[in-house]
Amino acid sequence: MYDQSKLSELIRFARIDAGATVIDVYPGAGDWTRLFSDVVGSEGRVISFVPAEVAHFKNDPVGLMRTIAQEPGRENVEAVSADLVAMPEITQPADVLWLHLFYHDLHTALMQARGATAANFNRAVYERLKPGGFYVIVDHAAAAGAGTGDAQSLHRIDPASVREEVEAAGFVLDAESTLLANRNDPHAIKVFDPLIKGETDRFAYRFVKP
């Protein structure tokens, strides 16, 4: 996670407010789910969506999210799991869909094994968001011009490719942020490399469904 000032700025950037319905895709350890739960309050809803593609991981991501949903004060959290492309079938219409350090995985063999191409997933997001809803993507930046070629090997993606793919689904770019940018990132090493882990150059896009 980030320091408090960056967390606050990212929440403002994502347009997450009290009463909102948020879908947190691939929630990891659940830090964002908990944070959003606090922000949206009792009138809001946080859907912690664990892709079936990763549900078999040893850390039991589905069980972890269900445990979080049972914590005191987390009545506004719902843990669900299904194939990525089936997300619209088991989630309610949302104001914001949050994708943190995951978009590049749409271009990996693990995610595509069940048919979750970037194009299919972006269409699913479009279907699930309310008109005027926001699709917020934060990810590790690849070198300019790299396209999607580093997604599998380095876990990075060219921001320009993300924008092109998301706009092809009907979204409009509403804002972008350099809050997490790092010009000292060489972009040529894996994001888990100790030389850059936790400090990668990251981009943030907010798209809107017209």
Summary of the structure (lengths in Angstrom):
residues: 210
radius of gyration: 16.1
end to end distance: 30.8
largest distance: 46.9
contacts: 676
relative contact order: 0.15
helix: 33%
strand: 25%
